[in-house]
């Protein structure tokens, strides 16, 4: 509504009212729509707007132009090359994106079929939060088509398949197309966490996935200056119906400012992922040759058990590496403390290299037996490679490894 100055008789009223937008030309960058609500010119406009949901803007929990623009850009990236349209919902964190999807699709008594080497926070969410709602979690070996089929046949309840590939932190890969084909045979939705790869490297929707999830906090933003998550799917009725209804009611939407920060990061996504992936491959080759390291997990190495699969379904190999040192839990801690250039930070995907000891941090709440079963050992180190010269990072790790006596 345009402010009528003639109607204002008192100074306090002028202070309290908004301003007229003086914009005469289209802004080159996406504006931040920092508003909780949207103003209507008439009651009829208000009535129509509330009836046309989602679609028109009424309240930023329902939808905000900045948030929607960024969600759609990510959806377009995920659908790139398919010739199809995708739809996105931007959330306040990656965890809230996972929570939104599972809560909107499942009810008490239903089943999540997933892998044992998920990100620790996701496993905790499934067990501690959805477990309270009597939603069961079942682990399966996704390298075996027969095991997946047996699991799907075992449970008559409504169910979803939830995977992340490459896995956090073991970097094992799952054949998305194979799992999708099996899921479709049994009428089960496939959800894929694509945080590690981003759509620059891998596009699960093109391989048959129904829903893709990201923690935008990681590579999509790339600078560690915002929190966020996103849910992307091609089923318009599902995305703008059931999932959006929960999105609106739960209140897990991203803020316009956080969305805008993600928008800035997305502009350099292609360049960052290309460089960080190349750096990671160089560092992984160094690690594989070191006498104090027993195992290196990186899909770009020919020694990686899923290398051929990664070559088939990924455009590059990403910026995440994990490796096992020879020694003990205490040796792993010694290595962490000896590093000078690699930042000890409980996240990943930023422009600088970050290192993590999963057994004492991201997976500390996961039962040790489960950790060990899936290769998350006491001596496993996760490395998120940044934009620095790989030679400097190699030098930092090489120096730290001298502190370990094995």
TORRO-138948 format. One record per residue (C-alpha): residue number from 1; residue in one letter; x, y, z. Coordinates in steps of 0.02 Angstrom, whole numbers. Example, Ala and Ser with C-alpha at 12.3 -4.5 7.8 and 13.67 -1.06 7.14 Angstrom:
2
NODE    nr   rest        x        y        z
NODE     1      a      615     -225      390
NODE     2      s      684      -53      357
***
This chain:
406
NODE    nr   rest        x        y        z
NODE     1      x        0        0        0
NODE     2      x       67      172      -47
NODE     3      x       80      282      106
NODE     4      x      -40      430      101
NODE     5      x       57      571      183
NODE     6      x      -95      684      187
NODE     7      x     -183      562      303
NODE     8      x      -43      576      431
NODE     9      x      -73      712      561
NODE    10      x       54      663      694
NODE    11      x      243      636      699
NODE    12      x      229      466      787
NODE    13      x      122      399      646
NODE    14      x      251      451      516
NODE    15      x      386      362      618
NODE    16      x      285      202      631
NODE    17      x      230      185      451
NODE    18      x      330      102      312
NODE    19      x      402      189      160
NODE    20      x      358      188      -23
NODE    21      x      476       83     -129
NODE    22      x      570      209     -238
NODE    23      x      643       76     -355
NODE    24      x      637      129     -539
NODE    25      x      739      -12     -615
NODE    26      x      760     -197     -585
NODE    27      x      899     -239     -461
NODE    28      x     1040     -344     -534
NODE    29      x     1055     -449     -375
NODE    30      x      914     -538     -283
NODE    31      x      842     -422     -149
NODE    32      x      822     -478       31
NODE    33      x      637     -474       70
NODE    34      x      657     -449      257
NODE    35      x      474     -450      301
NODE    36      x      367     -564      407
NODE    37      x      205     -521      319
NODE    38      x      144     -452      154
NODE    39      x       19     -310      137
NODE    40      x     -145     -319       39
NODE    41      x     -230     -176      -49
NODE    42      x     -405     -245      -19
NODE    43      x     -495     -379       80
NODE    44      x     -533     -471      -81
NODE    45      x     -347     -481     -119
NODE    46      x     -317     -549       56
NODE    47      x     -454     -679       38
NODE    48      x     -391     -736     -133
NODE    49      x     -212     -742      -73
NODE    50      x     -250     -858       71
NODE    51      x     -349     -971      -43
NODE    52      x     -207     -980     -171
NODE    53      x      -80    -1069      -61
NODE    54      x       57    -1104      -97
NODE    55      x       81     -969     -226
NODE    56      x       44     -793     -171
NODE    57      x      139     -711      -29
NODE    58      x       48     -686      135
NODE    59      x      170     -730      275
NODE    60      x      353     -777      263
NODE    61      x      328     -943      351
NODE    62      x      217     -991      204
NODE    63      x      334     -920       73
NODE    64      x      454     -776       46
NODE    65      x      518     -713     -124
NODE    66      x      702     -721      -75
NODE    67      x      686     -895        0
NODE    68      x      583     -960     -145
NODE    69      x      703     -891     -276
NODE    70      x      851     -979     -197
NODE    71      x      755    -1142     -173
NODE    72      x      705    -1139     -355
NODE    73      x      883    -1106     -412
NODE    74      x      943    -1260     -318
NODE    75      x      798    -1360     -391
NODE    76      x      848    -1302     -565
NODE    77      x     1027    -1359     -533
NODE    78      x      969    -1530     -475
NODE    79      x      856    -1550     -628
NODE    80      x      985    -1483     -751
NODE    81      x      999    -1592     -905
NODE    82      x      839    -1690     -873
NODE    83      x      723    -1576     -970
NODE    84      x      603    -1584     -823
NODE    85      x      549    -1461     -690
NODE    86      x      593    -1481     -507
NODE    87      x      530    -1390     -354
NODE    88      x      622    -1342     -195
NODE    89      x      587    -1294      -15
NODE    90      x      725    -1205       80
NODE    91      x      737    -1248      265
NODE    92      x      831    -1182      416
NODE    93      x      959    -1325      417
NODE    94      x     1000    -1490      336
NODE    95      x      928    -1582      486
NODE    96      x      764    -1487      470
NODE    97      x      757    -1537      286
NODE    98      x      774    -1720      333
NODE    99      x      647    -1700      473
NODE   100      x      523    -1614      358
NODE   101      x      527    -1751      228
NODE   102      x      516    -1898      346
NODE   103      x      379    -1821      453
NODE   104      x      274    -1775      301
NODE   105      x      290    -1948      221
NODE   106      x      283    -2069      367
NODE   107      x      170    -2103      516
NODE   108      x      188    -2212      673
NODE   109      x      221    -2392      626
NODE   110      x      306    -2351      462
NODE   111      x      486    -2393      416
NODE   112      x      643    -2301      359
NODE   113      x      759    -2416      264
NODE   114      x      934    -2342      265
NODE   115      x     1121    -2376      277
NODE   116      x     1224    -2398      434
NODE   117      x     1358    -2271      384
NODE   118      x     1248    -2117      377
NODE   119      x     1299    -1949      448
NODE   120      x     1288    -1972      636
NODE   121      x     1162    -1832      660
NODE   122      x     1042    -1913      536
NODE   123      x     1054    -2080      623
NODE   124      x     1020    -1995      790
NODE   125      x      871    -1904      716
NODE   126      x      798    -2066      649
NODE   127      x      824    -2161      811
NODE   128      x      791    -2032      947
NODE   129      x      660    -1920      868
NODE   130      x      567    -2032      748
NODE   131      x      594    -2181      862
NODE   132      x      484    -2092      990
NODE   133      x      348    -2085      857
NODE   134      x      362    -2274      831
NODE   135      x      440    -2253      658
NODE   136      x      560    -2399      636
NODE   137      x      735    -2386      562
NODE   138      x      809    -2535      472
NODE   139      x      986    -2545      403
NODE   140      x     1026    -2639      243
NODE   141      x     1177    -2671      134
NODE   142      x     1142    -2565      -20
NODE   143      x     1280    -2650     -120
NODE   144      x     1166    -2802     -128
NODE   145      x     1010    -2788     -236
NODE   146      x      946    -2951     -161
NODE   147      x      964    -2881       16
NODE   148      x      864    -2726      -30
NODE   149      x      726    -2830     -108
NODE   150      x      720    -2945       44
NODE   151      x      706    -2794      159
NODE   152      x      565    -2718       57
NODE   153      x      473    -2884       54
NODE   154      x      494    -2906      242
NODE   155      x      395    -2751      290
NODE   156      x      217    -2727      234
NODE   157      x      209    -2555      316
NODE   158      x      226    -2392      223
NODE   159      x      412    -2359      201
NODE   160      x      544    -2249      120
NODE   161      x      723    -2281       68
NODE   162      x      845    -2150      129
NODE   163      x     1026    -2149       70
NODE   164      x     1177    -2034       61
NODE   165      x     1309    -2063      -70
NODE   166      x     1454    -2046      -49
NODE   167      x     1427    -2088      134
NODE   168      x     1485    -1982      279
NODE   169      x     1625    -2013      325
NODE   170      x     1677    -2175      239
NODE   171      x     1646    -2111       61
NODE   172      x     1568    -2276        8
NODE   173      x     1452    -2254     -142
NODE   174      x     1280    -2325     -178
NODE   175      x     1212    -2362     -352
NODE   176      x     1069    -2237     -358
NODE   177      x      996    -2303     -520
NODE   178      x      992    -2482     -456
NODE   179      x      912    -2434     -291
NODE   180      x      787    -2323     -382
NODE   181      x      736    -2464     -499
NODE   182      x      704    -2580     -351
NODE   183      x      612    -2444     -255
NODE   184      x      496    -2408     -401
NODE   185      x      457    -2593     -421
NODE   186      x      392    -2593     -242
NODE   187      x      311    -2421     -247
NODE   188      x      434    -2348     -121
NODE   189      x      502    -2171     -125
NODE   190      x      691    -2149     -134
NODE   191      x      768    -2001      -41
NODE   192      x      950    -1956      -74
NODE   193      x     1061    -1842       28
NODE   194      x     1169    -1758     -105
NODE   195      x     1263    -1639       12
NODE   196      x     1437    -1706      -22
NODE   197      x     1425    -1700     -211
NODE   198      x     1309    -1554     -248
NODE   199      x     1223    -1556     -418
NODE   200      x     1388    -1505     -497
NODE   201      x     1452    -1682     -471
NODE   202      x     1296    -1790     -453
NODE   203      x     1111    -1769     -493
NODE   204      x     1009    -1906     -409
NODE   205      x      845    -1850     -489
NODE   206      x      916    -1896     -659
NODE   207      x      955    -2069     -589
NODE   208      x      778    -2101     -528
NODE   209      x      778    -2028     -352
NODE   210      x      613    -1952     -296
NODE   211      x      679    -1825     -172
NODE   212      x      850    -1745     -148
NODE   213      x      907    -1666       14
NODE   214      x     1054    -1550       51
NODE   215      x     1129    -1464      198
NODE   216      x     1157    -1300      107
NODE   217      x     1272    -1253      251
NODE   218      x     1406    -1355      164
NODE   219      x     1462    -1346      -18
NODE   220      x     1310    -1258      -91
NODE   221      x     1349    -1103       11
NODE   222      x     1534    -1142       24
NODE   223      x     1587    -1005      143
NODE   224      x     1518    -1065      310
NODE   225      x     1422     -902      338
NODE   226      x     1246     -972      342
NODE   227      x     1142    -1121      397
NODE   228      x     1014    -1201      285
NODE   229      x      941    -1354      204
NODE   230      x      840    -1391       49
NODE   231      x      717    -1521      -11
NODE   232      x      700    -1546     -199
NODE   233      x      581    -1656     -298
NODE   234      x      497    -1666     -468
NODE   235      x      326    -1722     -405
NODE   236      x      237    -1554     -399
NODE   237      x       86    -1623     -307
NODE   238      x      197    -1697     -172
NODE   239      x      313    -1547     -155
NODE   240      x      179    -1412     -158
NODE   241      x       50    -1519      -70
NODE   242      x       94    -1636       72
NODE   243      x      274    -1580      102
NODE   244      x      233    -1394       88
NODE   245      x       88    -1414      212
NODE   246      x      209    -1483      342
NODE   247      x      337    -1350      294
NODE   248      x      210    -1214      330
NODE   249      x      150    -1291      493
NODE   250      x      317    -1345      567
NODE   251      x      398    -1175      538
NODE   252      x      563    -1245      475
NODE   253      x      580    -1117      336
NODE   254      x      744    -1028      302
NODE   255      x      759     -842      339
NODE   256      x      775     -721      192
NODE   257      x      948     -667      247
NODE   258      x     1014     -845      261
NODE   259      x      938     -883       91
NODE   260      x     1024     -732       16
NODE   261      x     1192     -789       82
NODE   262      x     1165     -959        1
NODE   263      x     1121     -868     -160
NODE   264      x     1290     -779     -158
NODE   265      x     1381     -943     -129
NODE   266      x     1291    -1032     -271
NODE   267      x     1368     -911     -396
NODE   268      x     1540     -991     -371
NODE   269      x     1483    -1171     -345
NODE   270      x     1548    -1237     -511
NODE   271      x     1720    -1157     -492
NODE   272      x     1739    -1208     -310
NODE   273      x     1688    -1389     -335
NODE   274      x     1802    -1410     -486
NODE   275      x     1954    -1341     -394
NODE   276      x     1920    -1425     -226
NODE   277      x     1892    -1594     -310
NODE   278      x     2057    -1579     -405
NODE   279      x     2146    -1532     -243
NODE   280      x     2066    -1679     -152
NODE   281      x     2126    -1804     -283
NODE   282      x     2305    -1742     -266
NODE   283      x     2299    -1753      -76
NODE   284      x     2216    -1924      -81
NODE   285      x     2359    -1991     -189
NODE   286      x     2485    -1924      -64
NODE   287      x     2393    -2003       83
NODE   288      x     2383    -2171       -6
NODE   289      x     2572    -2174      -22
NODE   290      x     2610    -2134      161
NODE   291      x     2678    -2274      270
NODE   292      x     2581    -2217      426
NODE   293      x     2411    -2225      341
NODE   294      x     2325    -2392      318
NODE   295      x     2171    -2345      217
NODE   296      x     2118    -2198      110
NODE   297      x     1935    -2178       64
NODE   298      x     1915    -2070      -91
NODE   299      x     1808    -2121     -242
NODE   300      x     1934    -2046     -362
NODE   301      x     2067    -2174     -316
NODE   302      x     2069    -2332     -422
NODE   303      x     2094    -2427     -259
NODE   304      x     1925    -2370     -193
NODE   305      x     1802    -2514     -202
NODE   306      x     1668    -2403     -279
NODE   307      x     1782    -2314     -403
NODE   308      x     1696    -2383     -559
NODE   309      x     1524    -2339     -490
NODE   310      x     1583    -2163     -448
NODE   311      x     1649    -2144     -625
NODE   312      x     1479    -2196     -690
NODE   313      x     1363    -2088     -586
NODE   314      x     1472    -1941     -533
NODE   315      x     1550    -1799     -632
NODE   316      x     1710    -1793     -531
NODE   317      x     1744    -1862     -358
NODE   318      x     1713    -1721     -235
NODE   319      x     1815    -1636     -100
NODE   320      x     1794    -1759       45
NODE   321      x     1925    -1886       97
NODE   322      x     1935    -1999      247
NODE   323      x     2085    -2101      300
NODE   324      x     2137    -2222      436
NODE   325      x     2303    -2196      522
NODE   326      x     2405    -2339      590
NODE   327      x     2397    -2326      778
NODE   328      x     2269    -2292      913
NODE   329      x     2129    -2173      960
NODE   330      x     2259    -2071     1053
NODE   331      x     2368    -2063      897
NODE   332      x     2222    -1994      799
NODE   333      x     2199    -1857      929
NODE   334      x     2386    -1820      923
NODE   335      x     2376    -1798      735
NODE   336      x     2226    -1682      748
NODE   337      x     2314    -1571      876
NODE   338      x     2475    -1563      774
NODE   339      x     2394    -1488      619
NODE   340      x     2416    -1303      587
NODE   341      x     2333    -1266      419
NODE   342      x     2189    -1390      428
NODE   343      x     2054    -1313      538
NODE   344      x     1972    -1426      667
NODE   345      x     1790    -1383      632
NODE   346      x     1634    -1493      647
NODE   347      x     1571    -1455      472
NODE   348      x     1631    -1468      293
NODE   349      x     1619    -1393      120
NODE   350      x     1698    -1224      150
NODE   351      x     1838    -1137       55
NODE   352      x     1971    -1188      181
NODE   353      x     2023    -1364      226
NODE   354      x     1940    -1437      381
NODE   355      x     1977    -1594      476
NODE   356      x     1871    -1700      593
NODE   357      x     1890    -1855      701
NODE   358      x     1718    -1938      683
NODE   359      x     1735    -2059      830
NODE   360      x     1754    -1915      952
NODE   361      x     1637    -1791      868
NODE   362      x     1508    -1818      731
NODE   363      x     1482    -2003      773
NODE   364      x     1515    -1999      960
NODE   365      x     1331    -2040      996
NODE   366      x     1330    -2190      879
NODE   367      x     1356    -2362      958
NODE   368      x     1537    -2413      935
NODE   369      x     1487    -2583      866
NODE   370      x     1387    -2498      727
NODE   371      x     1528    -2376      694
NODE   372      x     1657    -2512      679
NODE   373      x     1544    -2621      571
NODE   374      x     1535    -2483      441
NODE   375      x     1717    -2430      445
NODE   376      x     1702    -2280      561
NODE   377      x     1849    -2331      668
NODE   378      x     1936    -2245      813
NODE   379      x     2077    -2196      697
NODE   380      x     1974    -2130      551
NODE   381      x     2003    -1948      502
NODE   382      x     1889    -1847      387
NODE   383      x     1963    -1711      278
NODE   384      x     1859    -1580      186
NODE   385      x     1979    -1508       58
NODE   386      x     1973    -1323       22
NODE   387      x     2045    -1200     -104
NODE   388      x     2220    -1188      -32
NODE   389      x     2371    -1251     -127
NODE   390      x     2366    -1441     -104
NODE   391      x     2554    -1438      -77
NODE   392      x     2530    -1334       81
NODE   393      x     2398    -1452      149
NODE   394      x     2506    -1603      109
NODE   395      x     2650    -1520      202
NODE   396      x     2540    -1488      353
NODE   397      x     2480    -1668      361
NODE   398      x     2655    -1735      329
NODE   399      x     2724    -1634      474
NODE   400      x     2583    -1690      591
NODE   401      x     2611    -1873      548
NODE   402      x     2789    -1861      613
NODE   403      x     2714    -1843      787
NODE   404      x     2644    -2019      780
NODE   405      x     2758    -2163      826
NODE   406      x     2701    -2323      742
***
